[in-house]
Amino acid sequence: MSVNRYGAAQTLRALNFICNAPQAQAVSLVGDFNQWNPKAQPMRQMPDQAWMVTMELKHGHHRYAFLVDGQLTLDPCGQGITRNDKGERVSLLPVS
C-alpha cells in the first residue's frame, strides 16, 4: 500500500505561537482560522511567564493577533502586518 505524500494528511503544519505578556491575566490566539473567536484558542502560561499555544494551520497566508486581556496585540515575531476586516492592524503569517 503506497502513501500519498500530497494527501489531506500532509496539508496541516503545527506551529507554536508564543506571546510574551508576563503580567496578563488571559491571552488567546485569534485569527482568520478561528473566526477571531477569543474562546477558540486560549493560550497557557508557561513557567517562563510567556504564553503559548500550538495550532495546526493550512498552507497559505493567515491573519492573526494575540488578545491580551481583551486588547488586540500584534505579534512582535510576526512575519508581516496587515489589517483585519475591521481595519485593525494584525499580524500576517505565511505557512508553506
Stockholm file with secondary structure:
# STOCKHOLM 1.0

chainA/1-96         MSVNRYGAAQTLRALNFICNAPQAQAVSLVGDFNQWNPKAQPMRQMPDQAWMVTMELKHGHHRYAFLVDGQLTLDPCGQGITRNDKGERVSLLPVS
#=GR chainA/1-96 SS CCCCTTSGGGSEEEEEEEECCTTCSCEEEEEGGGTTCTTTSBCEECTTSCEEEEEEEESEEEEEEEEETTEEECCTTCSCEEECTTSCEEEEEEEC
#=GC SS_cons        CCCCTTSGGGSEEEEEEEECCTTCSCEEEEEGGGTTCTTTSBCEECTTSCEEEEEEEESEEEEEEEEETTEEECCTTCSCEEECTTSCEEEEEEEC
//
